[in-house]
Amino acid sequence: MPNCLCKRSPNQTDLRVCRPTSLDFRLPSYVQDTTDYLTELSPSDISEETLLVSLDVVSLYTTIPHEDSIEACRKVWNTRETMDPPTKSLVDFLTLVLKYNIFEFNGDHYLQVQGTKMAPSYANIFMGYLKKKQLLMLVPLQPHMWLRFTDDIDIQWRQRST
């Protein structure tokens, strides 16, 4: 495969622009590691009426829809204090990387039409967007707590008092 801009772009995009610690904000519900999780967790808030739920997203990296992920990144990048490089440039670059990602398998070349190679920060931005835009809009009773490490989610619901 010839050397081209897109060949290494997914890694460079993830490392330089998407990383939560490199942005001027903190993704809601995102935990960095076990210590961060334990800091956020409050065992005294867990009562007999608390429903504990654990989720794992299967094959996250390869199933992220391009259009939704581009929109998620656009929204997050628009919240930066420093707008250099401009959000439009970042979105244009991300669109180029995602929509023209060609890979080789067993000697044949394919266009990847959804998902991306492993890019944790990109996945974190998408999962934060998915939570806010889609998942929590589907349930009438909002969870008391929602913590997430990439594709692993810990949720606590409390029963409504009658």
VMD Tcl script that builds the backbone (N, CA, C; Angstrom):
set m [mol new atoms 486]
animate dup $m
set s [atomselect $m all]
$s set {name element resname resid chain x y z} {
  {N N MET 1 A 0.864 -1.180 0.000}
  {CA C MET 1 A 0.000 0.000 0.000}
  {C C MET 1 A 0.904 1.235 0.000}
  {N N PRO 2 A 0.654 2.207 -0.845}
  {CA C PRO 2 A 1.498 3.389 -0.886}
  {C C PRO 2 A 1.378 4.185 0.409}
  {N N ASN 3 A 2.448 4.910 0.724}
  {CA C ASN 3 A 2.431 5.778 1.890}
  {C C ASN 3 A 1.480 6.936 1.622}
  {N N CYS 4 A 0.511 7.140 2.502}
  {CA C CYS 4 A -0.440 8.223 2.279}
  {C C CYS 4 A -0.850 8.833 3.614}
  {N N LEU 5 A -1.528 9.951 3.569}
  {CA C LEU 5 A -1.940 10.676 4.756}
  {C C LEU 5 A -2.766 9.813 5.692}
  {N N CYS 6 A -3.675 9.004 5.157}
  {CA C CYS 6 A -4.607 8.244 5.988}
  {C C CYS 6 A -3.985 7.010 6.623}
  {N N LYS 7 A -2.815 6.592 6.151}
  {CA C LYS 7 A -2.244 5.352 6.653}
  {C C LYS 7 A -1.984 5.418 8.150}
  {N N ARG 8 A -1.463 6.520 8.659}
  {CA C ARG 8 A -1.186 6.650 10.087}
  {C C ARG 8 A -2.127 7.630 10.773}
  {N N SER 9 A -3.015 8.215 10.073}
  {CA C SER 9 A -3.872 9.259 10.626}
  {C C SER 9 A -4.741 8.830 11.801}
  {N N PRO 10 A -5.348 7.640 11.834}
  {CA C PRO 10 A -6.189 7.302 12.989}
  {C C PRO 10 A -5.438 7.395 14.310}
  {N N ASN 11 A -4.195 6.887 14.357}
  {CA C ASN 11 A -3.419 6.985 15.591}
  {C C ASN 11 A -3.089 8.421 15.934}
  {N N GLN 12 A -2.673 9.197 14.940}
  {CA C GLN 12 A -2.314 10.582 15.209}
  {C C GLN 12 A -3.525 11.384 15.648}
  {N N THR 13 A -4.681 11.148 15.055}
  {CA C THR 13 A -5.900 11.852 15.454}
  {C C THR 13 A -6.230 11.518 16.893}
  {N N ASP 14 A -6.173 10.259 17.249}
  {CA C ASP 14 A -6.527 9.847 18.603}
  {C C ASP 14 A -5.553 10.421 19.617}
  {N N LEU 15 A -4.268 10.328 19.344}
  {CA C LEU 15 A -3.280 10.749 20.323}
  {C C LEU 15 A -3.233 12.256 20.525}
  {N N ARG 16 A -3.435 13.018 19.492}
  {CA C ARG 16 A -3.247 14.461 19.613}
  {C C ARG 16 A -4.505 15.261 19.879}
  {N N VAL 17 A -5.645 14.801 19.415}
  {CA C VAL 17 A -6.834 15.645 19.496}
  {C C VAL 17 A -7.959 15.085 20.350}
  {N N CYS 18 A -8.110 13.793 20.396}
  {CA C CYS 18 A -9.271 13.208 21.057}
  {C C CYS 18 A -9.076 12.942 22.544}
  {N N ARG 19 A -7.854 12.807 22.982}
  {CA C ARG 19 A -7.600 12.370 24.351}
  {C C ARG 19 A -8.306 13.265 25.368}
  {N N PRO 20 A -9.124 12.687 26.266}
  {CA C PRO 20 A -9.846 13.502 27.240}
  {C C PRO 20 A -8.929 14.394 28.059}
  {N N THR 21 A -7.732 13.919 28.415}
  {CA C THR 21 A -6.836 14.737 29.227}
  {C C THR 21 A -6.243 15.892 28.429}
  {N N SER 22 A -6.287 15.824 27.109}
  {CA C SER 22 A -5.723 16.894 26.291}
  {C C SER 22 A -6.749 17.979 25.983}
  {N N LEU 23 A -8.013 17.722 26.313}
  {CA C LEU 23 A -9.055 18.691 26.043}
  {C C LEU 23 A -9.329 19.529 27.278}
  {N N ASP 24 A -9.950 20.670 27.083}
  {CA C ASP 24 A -10.229 21.585 28.190}
  {C C ASP 24 A -11.556 21.264 28.853}
  {N N PHE 25 A -11.868 20.007 29.015}
  {CA C PHE 25 A -13.112 19.597 29.646}
  {C C PHE 25 A -12.931 18.175 30.161}
  {N N ARG 26 A -13.888 17.709 30.907}
  {CA C ARG 26 A -13.892 16.311 31.364}
  {C C ARG 26 A -15.176 15.672 30.850}
  {N N LEU 27 A -15.048 14.541 30.173}
  {CA C LEU 27 A -16.221 13.837 29.677}
  {C C LEU 27 A -17.061 13.375 30.866}
  {N N PRO 28 A -18.352 13.701 30.879}
  {CA C PRO 28 A -19.208 13.272 31.988}
  {C C PRO 28 A -19.232 11.748 32.101}
  {N N SER 29 A -19.158 11.251 33.295}
  {CA C SER 29 A -19.243 9.836 33.650}
  {C C SER 29 A -17.991 9.032 33.305}
  {N N TYR 30 A -17.010 9.626 32.646}
  {CA C TYR 30 A -15.806 8.888 32.260}
  {C C TYR 30 A -14.883 8.729 33.464}
  {N N VAL 31 A -14.408 7.512 33.701}
  {CA C VAL 31 A -13.400 7.278 34.729}
  {C C VAL 31 A -12.122 6.805 34.053}
  {N N GLN 32 A -10.991 7.276 34.564}
  {CA C GLN 32 A -9.708 6.993 33.924}
  {C C GLN 32 A -9.152 5.616 34.263}
  {N N ASP 33 A -9.388 5.173 35.502}
  {CA C ASP 33 A -8.818 3.906 35.950}
  {C C ASP 33 A -9.533 3.464 37.224}
  {N N THR 34 A -9.050 2.398 37.845}
  {CA C THR 34 A -9.694 1.849 39.044}
  {C C THR 34 A -9.707 2.861 40.181}
  {N N THR 35 A -8.616 3.567 40.383}
  {CA C THR 35 A -8.553 4.562 41.461}
  {C C THR 35 A -9.592 5.650 41.250}
  {N N ASP 36 A -9.717 6.136 40.034}
  {CA C ASP 36 A -10.714 7.153 39.714}
  {C C ASP 36 A -12.121 6.606 39.942}
  {N N TYR 37 A -12.351 5.365 39.552}
  {CA C TYR 37 A -13.650 4.724 39.755}
  {C C TYR 37 A -13.983 4.664 41.240}
  {N N LEU 38 A -13.038 4.216 42.056}
  {CA C LEU 38 A -13.278 4.099 43.498}
  {C C LEU 38 A -13.506 5.456 44.147}
  {N N THR 39 A -12.875 6.492 43.620}
  {CA C THR 39 A -13.087 7.851 44.124}
  {C C THR 39 A -14.508 8.315 43.830}
  {N N GLU 40 A -15.011 7.992 42.633}
  {CA C GLU 40 A -16.356 8.395 42.218}
  {C C GLU 40 A -17.450 7.579 42.901}
  {N N LEU 41 A -17.134 6.323 43.213}
  {CA C LEU 41 A -18.111 5.416 43.794}
  {C C LEU 41 A -18.351 5.770 45.256}
  {N N SER 42 A -19.607 5.770 45.650}
  {CA C SER 42 A -19.958 6.058 47.033}
  {C C SER 42 A -20.773 4.888 47.590}
  {N N PRO 43 A -20.102 3.929 48.233}
  {CA C PRO 43 A -20.809 2.752 48.741}
  {C C PRO 43 A -21.925 3.105 49.727}
  {N N SER 44 A -21.813 4.223 50.416}
  {CA C SER 44 A -22.861 4.609 51.368}
  {C C SER 44 A -24.166 4.968 50.646}
  {N N ASP 45 A -24.090 5.247 49.336}
  {CA C ASP 45 A -25.290 5.559 48.553}
  {C C ASP 45 A -26.038 4.310 48.094}
  {N N ILE 46 A -25.447 3.144 48.295}
  {CA C ILE 46 A -26.075 1.907 47.844}
  {C C ILE 46 A -26.958 1.356 48.966}
  {N N SER 47 A -28.235 1.287 48.676}
  {CA C SER 47 A -29.180 0.746 49.651}
  {C C SER 47 A -29.822 -0.512 49.075}
  {N N GLU 48 A -30.725 -1.115 49.827}
  {CA C GLU 48 A -31.415 -2.319 49.344}
  {C C GLU 48 A -32.278 -2.016 48.129}
  {N N GLU 49 A -32.682 -0.772 47.959}
  {CA C GLU 49 A -33.527 -0.390 46.823}
  {C C GLU 49 A -32.715 -0.040 45.569}
  {N N THR 50 A -31.406 -0.077 45.681}
  {CA C THR 50 A -30.555 0.279 44.545}
  {C C THR 50 A -30.393 -0.912 43.606}
  {N N LEU 51 A -30.656 -0.672 42.343}
  {CA C LEU 51 A -30.461 -1.682 41.315}
  {C C LEU 51 A -29.086 -1.449 40.690}
  {N N LEU 52 A -28.223 -2.443 40.778}
  {CA C LEU 52 A -26.872 -2.349 40.222}
  {C C LEU 52 A -26.858 -3.007 38.843}
  {N N VAL 53 A -26.352 -2.287 37.852}
  {CA C VAL 53 A -26.319 -2.783 36.482}
  {C C VAL 53 A -24.913 -2.602 35.924}
  {N N SER 54 A -24.431 -3.610 35.243}
  {CA C SER 54 A -23.123 -3.540 34.601}
  {C C SER 54 A -23.286 -3.900 33.132}
  {N N LEU 55 A -22.702 -3.092 32.246}
  {CA C LEU 55 A -22.807 -3.314 30.805}
  {C C LEU 55 A -21.421 -3.356 30.173}
  {N N ASP 56 A -21.316 -4.100 29.105}
  {CA C ASP 56 A -20.096 -4.128 28.316}
  {C C ASP 56 A -20.498 -4.032 26.849}
  {N N VAL 57 A -19.999 -3.041 26.153}
  {CA C VAL 57 A -20.306 -2.887 24.738}
  {C C VAL 57 A -19.430 -3.866 23.956}
  {N N VAL 58 A -20.050 -4.704 23.144}
  {CA C VAL 58 A -19.328 -5.713 22.379}
  {C C VAL 58 A -18.783 -5.087 21.090}
  {N N SER 59 A -17.524 -5.335 20.811}
  {CA C SER 59 A -16.872 -4.878 19.572}
  {C C SER 59 A -17.052 -3.379 19.342}
  {N N LEU 60 A -16.820 -2.585 20.366}
  {CA C LEU 60 A -17.051 -1.139 20.272}
  {C C LEU 60 A -16.316 -0.491 19.102}
  {N N TYR 61 A -15.028 -0.709 19.002}
  {CA C TYR 61 A -14.237 0.012 18.006}
  {C C TYR 61 A -14.696 -0.235 16.576}
  {N N THR 62 A -15.097 -1.447 16.287}
  {CA C THR 62 A -15.470 -1.784 14.909}
  {C C THR 62 A -16.926 -1.486 14.586}
  {N N THR 63 A -17.715 -1.048 15.566}
  {CA C THR 63 A -19.140 -0.809 15.299}
  {C C THR 63 A -19.560 0.649 15.464}
  {N N ILE 64 A -18.655 1.537 15.753}
  {CA C ILE 64 A -19.018 2.946 15.924}
  {C C ILE 64 A -19.448 3.514 14.564}
  {N N PRO 65 A -20.699 4.019 14.454}
  {CA C PRO 65 A -21.147 4.593 13.178}
  {C C PRO 65 A -20.427 5.914 12.890}
  {N N HIS 66 A -19.951 6.072 11.680}
  {CA C HIS 66 A -19.162 7.247 11.319}
  {C C HIS 66 A -19.904 8.567 11.527}
  {N N GLU 67 A -21.114 8.674 11.021}
  {CA C GLU 67 A -21.830 9.955 11.104}
  {C C GLU 67 A -22.054 10.385 12.553}
  {N N ASP 68 A -22.483 9.449 13.401}
  {CA C ASP 68 A -22.703 9.770 14.811}
  {C C ASP 68 A -21.403 10.143 15.509}
  {N N SER 69 A -20.338 9.445 15.187}
  {CA C SER 69 A -19.063 9.737 15.848}
  {C C SER 69 A -18.494 11.079 15.401}
  {N N ILE 70 A -18.681 11.417 14.148}
  {CA C ILE 70 A -18.222 12.726 13.669}
  {C C ILE 70 A -18.999 13.830 14.380}
  {N N GLU 71 A -20.310 13.650 14.518}
  {CA C GLU 71 A -21.139 14.627 15.238}
  {C C GLU 71 A -20.716 14.726 16.703}
  {N N ALA 72 A -20.418 13.597 17.319}
  {CA C ALA 72 A -19.973 13.588 18.720}
  {C C ALA 72 A -18.678 14.374 18.875}
  {N N CYS 73 A -17.728 14.124 17.995}
  {CA C CYS 73 A -16.452 14.843 18.064}
  {C C CYS 73 A -16.649 16.335 17.816}
  {N N ARG 74 A -17.500 16.684 16.855}
  {CA C ARG 74 A -17.778 18.095 16.574}
  {C C ARG 74 A -18.292 18.798 17.841}
  {N N LYS 75 A -19.253 18.168 18.519}
  {CA C LYS 75 A -19.828 18.773 19.733}
  {C C LYS 75 A -18.779 18.934 20.817}
  {N N VAL 76 A -17.969 17.908 21.014}
  {CA C VAL 76 A -16.931 17.971 22.046}
  {C C VAL 76 A -15.876 19.012 21.690}
  {N N TRP 77 A -15.427 19.015 20.455}
  {CA C TRP 77 A -14.396 19.969 20.052}
  {C C TRP 77 A -14.897 21.404 20.117}
  {N N ASN 78 A -16.184 21.619 19.939}
  {CA C ASN 78 A -16.730 22.976 20.062}
  {C C ASN 78 A -16.744 23.482 21.498}
  {N N THR 79 A -16.463 22.619 22.478}
  {CA C THR 79 A -16.432 23.048 23.880}
  {C C THR 79 A -15.026 23.421 24.349}
  {N N ARG 80 A -14.036 23.285 23.472}
  {CA C ARG 80 A -12.653 23.604 23.860}
  {C C ARG 80 A -12.497 25.096 24.125}
  {N N GLU 81 A -11.640 25.431 25.071}
  {CA C GLU 81 A -11.330 26.843 25.310}
  {C C GLU 81 A -10.425 27.379 24.206}
  {N N THR 82 A -9.466 26.577 23.782}
  {CA C THR 82 A -8.557 26.964 22.708}
  {C C THR 82 A -9.044 26.300 21.423}
  {N N MET 83 A -9.400 27.111 20.460}
  {CA C MET 83 A -9.980 26.585 19.215}
  {C C MET 83 A -8.941 26.499 18.096}
  {N N ASP 84 A -7.736 26.081 18.452}
  {CA C ASP 84 A -6.677 25.933 17.473}
  {C C ASP 84 A -6.152 24.511 17.564}
  {N N PRO 85 A -6.309 23.709 16.552}
  {CA C PRO 85 A -6.864 24.013 15.246}
  {C C PRO 85 A -8.382 24.164 15.310}
  {N N PRO 86 A -8.954 24.847 14.339}
  {CA C PRO 86 A -10.410 25.059 14.323}
  {C C PRO 86 A -11.174 23.732 14.253}
  {N N THR 87 A -12.338 23.713 14.871}
  {CA C THR 87 A -13.163 22.503 14.877}
  {C C THR 87 A -13.447 22.018 13.468}
  {N N LYS 88 A -13.749 22.928 12.543}
  {CA C LYS 88 A -14.046 22.526 11.167}
  {C C LYS 88 A -12.878 21.760 10.554}
  {N N SER 89 A -11.657 22.205 10.812}
  {CA C SER 89 A -10.473 21.496 10.284}
  {C C SER 89 A -10.365 20.103 10.884}
  {N N LEU 90 A -10.604 19.995 12.189}
  {CA C LEU 90 A -10.542 18.688 12.843}
  {C C LEU 90 A -11.616 17.754 12.303}
  {N N VAL 91 A -12.822 18.285 12.120}
  {CA C VAL 91 A -13.929 17.468 11.603}
  {C C VAL 91 A -13.633 17.038 10.161}
  {N N ASP 92 A -13.109 17.941 9.358}
  {CA C ASP 92 A -12.752 17.586 7.980}
  {C C ASP 92 A -11.699 16.480 7.959}
  {N N PHE 93 A -10.691 16.597 8.811}
  {CA C PHE 93 A -9.639 15.593 8.878}
  {C C PHE 93 A -10.204 14.255 9.368}
  {N N LEU 94 A -11.026 14.285 10.416}
  {CA C LEU 94 A -11.626 13.063 10.943}
  {C C LEU 94 A -12.502 12.389 9.882}
  {N N THR 95 A -13.280 13.177 9.155}
  {CA C THR 95 A -14.130 12.642 8.090}
  {C C THR 95 A -13.282 11.958 7.021}
  {N N LEU 96 A -12.199 12.586 6.634}
  {CA C LEU 96 A -11.287 12.005 5.649}
  {C C LEU 96 A -10.738 10.664 6.145}
  {N N VAL 97 A -10.292 10.647 7.397}
  {CA C VAL 97 A -9.705 9.429 7.958}
  {C C VAL 97 A -10.745 8.309 8.032}
  {N N LEU 98 A -11.944 8.630 8.493}
  {CA C LEU 98 A -12.963 7.596 8.681}
  {C C LEU 98 A -13.561 7.101 7.371}
  {N N LYS 99 A -13.871 7.998 6.485}
  {CA C LYS 99 A -14.601 7.614 5.270}
  {C C LYS 99 A -13.707 7.069 4.156}
  {N N TYR 100 A -12.401 7.238 4.286}
  {CA C TYR 100 A -11.492 6.737 3.259}
  {C C TYR 100 A -10.439 5.816 3.858}
  {N N ASN 101 A -10.823 5.082 4.903}
  {CA C ASN 101 A -9.916 4.151 5.552}
  {C C ASN 101 A -9.964 2.812 4.822}
  {N N ILE 102 A -8.900 2.525 4.105}
  {CA C ILE 102 A -8.805 1.285 3.347}
  {C C ILE 102 A -7.826 0.366 4.065}
  {N N PHE 103 A -8.233 -0.888 4.241}
  {CA C PHE 103 A -7.338 -1.841 4.898}
  {C C PHE 103 A -7.193 -3.088 4.036}
  {N N GLU 104 A -6.152 -3.835 4.326}
  {CA C GLU 104 A -5.865 -5.049 3.572}
  {C C GLU 104 A -6.092 -6.259 4.459}
  {N N PHE 105 A -6.759 -7.271 3.900}
  {CA C PHE 105 A -6.981 -8.529 4.604}
  {C C PHE 105 A -6.835 -9.662 3.607}
  {N N ASN 106 A -5.913 -10.571 3.886}
  {CA C ASN 106 A -5.652 -11.712 3.001}
  {C C ASN 106 A -5.396 -11.284 1.556}
  {N N GLY 107 A -4.682 -10.190 1.395}
  {CA C GLY 107 A -4.319 -9.740 0.054}
  {C C GLY 107 A -5.372 -8.915 -0.662}
  {N N ASP 108 A -6.570 -8.805 -0.083}
  {CA C ASP 108 A -7.630 -7.990 -0.686}
  {C C ASP 108 A -7.760 -6.675 0.074}
  {N N HIS 109 A -8.160 -5.616 -0.629}
  {CA C HIS 109 A -8.326 -4.300 -0.017}
  {C C HIS 109 A -9.815 -4.004 0.183}
  {N N TYR 110 A -10.120 -3.411 1.343}
  {CA C TYR 110 A -11.499 -3.106 1.715}
  {C C TYR 110 A -11.609 -1.675 2.222}
  {N N LEU 111 A -12.765 -1.075 1.998}
  {CA C LEU 111 A -13.087 0.227 2.565}
  {C C LEU 111 A -13.851 -0.021 3.863}
  {N N GLN 112 A -13.356 0.504 4.966}
  {CA C GLN 112 A -14.033 0.320 6.255}
  {C C GLN 112 A -15.202 1.298 6.331}
  {N N VAL 113 A -16.436 0.778 6.326}
  {CA C VAL 113 A -17.625 1.625 6.246}
  {C C VAL 113 A -18.203 1.987 7.610}
  {N N GLN 114 A -17.742 1.357 8.663}
  {CA C GLN 114 A -18.126 1.763 10.019}
  {C C GLN 114 A -17.018 1.348 10.957}
  {N N GLY 115 A -16.953 2.017 12.103}
  {CA C GLY 115 A -15.931 1.703 13.081}
  {C C GLY 115 A -14.570 2.209 12.669}
  {N N THR 116 A -13.594 1.863 13.473}
  {CA C THR 116 A -12.220 2.271 13.223}
  {C C THR 116 A -11.303 1.284 13.928}
  {N N LYS 117 A -10.026 1.373 13.634}
  {CA C LYS 117 A -9.107 0.544 14.397}
  {C C LYS 117 A -9.108 1.054 15.826}
  {N N MET 118 A -8.489 0.354 16.706}
  {CA C MET 118 A -8.549 0.699 18.132}
  {C C MET 118 A -8.115 2.139 18.363}
  {N N ALA 119 A -9.034 2.959 18.863}
  {CA C ALA 119 A -8.789 4.371 19.151}
  {C C ALA 119 A -9.569 4.732 20.417}
  {N N PRO 120 A -9.006 4.472 21.604}
  {CA C PRO 120 A -9.753 4.608 22.857}
  {C C PRO 120 A -10.362 5.987 23.092}
  {N N SER 121 A -9.654 7.036 22.823}
  {CA C SER 121 A -10.190 8.367 23.103}
  {C C SER 121 A -11.351 8.700 22.177}
  {N N TYR 122 A -11.242 8.314 20.939}
  {CA C TYR 122 A -12.322 8.489 19.965}
  {C C TYR 122 A -13.560 7.730 20.445}
  {N N ALA 123 A -13.356 6.502 20.918}
  {CA C ALA 123 A -14.463 5.696 21.445}
  {C C ALA 123 A -15.071 6.340 22.692}
  {N N ASN 124 A -14.246 6.939 23.542}
  {CA C ASN 124 A -14.753 7.611 24.742}
  {C C ASN 124 A -15.653 8.783 24.387}
  {N N ILE 125 A -15.256 9.556 23.414}
  {CA C ILE 125 A -16.081 10.688 22.989}
  {C C ILE 125 A -17.408 10.182 22.451}
  {N N PHE 126 A -17.366 9.137 21.629}
  {CA C PHE 126 A -18.601 8.585 21.079}
  {C C PHE 126 A -19.507 8.032 22.178}
  {N N MET 127 A -18.947 7.297 23.130}
  {CA C MET 127 A -19.755 6.713 24.205}
  {C C MET 127 A -20.385 7.800 25.081}
  {N N GLY 128 A -19.666 8.893 25.334}
  {CA C GLY 128 A -20.248 10.005 26.081}
  {C C GLY 128 A -21.426 10.613 25.337}
  {N N TYR 129 A -21.286 10.750 24.039}
  {CA C TYR 129 A -22.348 11.279 23.176}
  {C C TYR 129 A -23.538 10.325 23.133}
  {N N LEU 130 A -23.264 9.032 22.999}
  {CA C LEU 130 A -24.315 8.025 22.929}
  {C C LEU 130 A -25.136 8.008 24.215}
  {N N LYS 131 A -24.457 8.119 25.330}
  {CA C LYS 131 A -25.158 8.131 26.618}
  {C C LYS 131 A -26.134 9.298 26.684}
  {N N LYS 132 A -25.643 10.468 26.371}
  {CA C LYS 132 A -26.448 11.684 26.504}
  {C C LYS 132 A -27.560 11.742 25.460}
  {N N LYS 133 A -27.234 11.401 24.225}
  {CA C LYS 133 A -28.172 11.588 23.119}
  {C C LYS 133 A -29.191 10.460 22.981}
  {N N GLN 134 A -28.773 9.234 23.268}
  {CA C GLN 134 A -29.663 8.117 22.955}
  {C C GLN 134 A -30.021 7.256 24.160}
  {N N LEU 135 A -29.052 6.748 24.873}
  {CA C LEU 135 A -29.338 5.756 25.908}
  {C C LEU 135 A -30.229 6.294 27.026}
  {N N LEU 136 A -29.906 7.449 27.570}
  {CA C LEU 136 A -30.676 7.955 28.697}
  {C C LEU 136 A -32.009 8.554 28.292}
  {N N MET 137 A -32.195 8.842 27.030}
  {CA C MET 137 A -33.480 9.363 26.566}
  {C C MET 137 A -34.525 8.253 26.468}
  {N N LEU 138 A -34.089 6.994 26.506}
  {CA C LEU 138 A -34.997 5.863 26.348}
  {C C LEU 138 A -35.629 5.400 27.653}
  {N N VAL 139 A -35.089 5.835 28.779}
  {CA C VAL 139 A -35.597 5.338 30.065}
  {C C VAL 139 A -36.285 6.459 30.842}
  {N N PRO 140 A -37.472 6.176 31.390}
  {CA C PRO 140 A -38.191 7.220 32.129}
  {C C PRO 140 A -37.547 7.543 33.480}
  {N N LEU 141 A -36.943 6.548 34.108}
  {CA C LEU 141 A -36.295 6.754 35.399}
  {C C LEU 141 A -34.787 6.873 35.171}
  {N N GLN 142 A -34.245 8.051 35.418}
  {CA C GLN 142 A -32.828 8.285 35.179}
  {C C GLN 142 A -31.984 7.636 36.279}
  {N N PRO 143 A -30.823 7.114 35.919}
  {CA C PRO 143 A -29.982 6.465 36.929}
  {C C PRO 143 A -29.429 7.475 37.940}
  {N N HIS 144 A -29.200 6.976 39.131}
  {CA C HIS 144 A -28.577 7.781 40.187}
  {C C HIS 144 A -27.096 8.003 39.860}
  {N N MET 145 A -26.454 6.974 39.304}
  {CA C MET 145 A -25.030 7.052 38.986}
  {C C MET 145 A -24.767 6.308 37.680}
  {N N TRP 146 A -23.853 6.844 36.886}
  {CA C TRP 146 A -23.447 6.226 35.615}
  {C C TRP 146 A -21.958 6.488 35.471}
  {N N LEU 147 A -21.149 5.448 35.599}
  {CA C LEU 147 A -19.704 5.573 35.430}
  {C C LEU 147 A -19.275 4.659 34.292}
  {N N ARG 148 A -18.292 5.124 33.524}
  {CA C ARG 148 A -17.899 4.378 32.337}
  {C C ARG 148 A -16.392 4.435 32.138}
  {N N PHE 149 A -15.811 3.281 31.848}
  {CA C PHE 149 A -14.430 3.188 31.409}
  {C C PHE 149 A -14.465 2.585 30.009}
  {N N THR 150 A -14.275 3.413 29.009}
  {CA C THR 150 A -14.362 3.070 27.597}
  {C C THR 150 A -15.672 2.349 27.291}
  {N N ASP 151 A -15.686 1.013 27.238}
  {CA C ASP 151 A -16.918 0.303 26.877}
  {C C ASP 151 A -17.524 -0.466 28.052}
  {N N ASP 152 A -17.000 -0.268 29.241}
  {CA C ASP 152 A -17.546 -0.900 30.443}
  {C C ASP 152 A -18.317 0.145 31.236}
  {N N ILE 153 A -19.574 -0.162 31.560}
  {CA C ILE 153 A -20.458 0.818 32.194}
  {C C ILE 153 A -21.004 0.255 33.497}
  {N N ASP 154 A -20.977 1.071 34.538}
  {CA C ASP 154 A -21.534 0.722 35.837}
  {C C ASP 154 A -22.650 1.718 36.127}
  {N N ILE 155 A -23.872 1.207 36.351}
  {CA C ILE 155 A -25.047 2.070 36.548}
  {C C ILE 155 A -25.725 1.703 37.867}
  {N N GLN 156 A -26.237 2.718 38.543}
  {CA C GLN 156 A -27.050 2.490 39.740}
  {C C GLN 156 A -28.372 3.227 39.573}
  {N N TRP 157 A -29.463 2.479 39.746}
  {CA C TRP 157 A -30.799 3.074 39.739}
  {C C TRP 157 A -31.373 2.928 41.139}
  {N N ARG 158 A -32.085 3.930 41.553}
  {CA C ARG 158 A -32.805 3.847 42.809}
  {C C ARG 158 A -34.291 3.755 42.511}
  {N N GLN 159 A -34.955 2.940 43.298}
  {CA C GLN 159 A -36.391 2.796 43.147}
  {C C GLN 159 A -37.059 4.098 43.566}
  {N N ARG 160 A -38.046 4.536 42.804}
  {CA C ARG 160 A -38.783 5.763 43.163}
  {C C ARG 160 A -39.541 5.539 44.440}
  {N N SER 161 A -39.543 6.564 45.296}
  {CA C SER 161 A -40.336 6.463 46.505}
  {C C SER 161 A -41.798 6.745 46.158}
  {N N THR 162 A -42.718 5.988 46.770}
  {CA C THR 162 A -44.140 6.148 46.446}
  {C C THR 162 A -44.874 6.882 47.541}
}
mol reanalyze $m
mol bondsrecalc $m
mol representation Tube
mol addrep $m
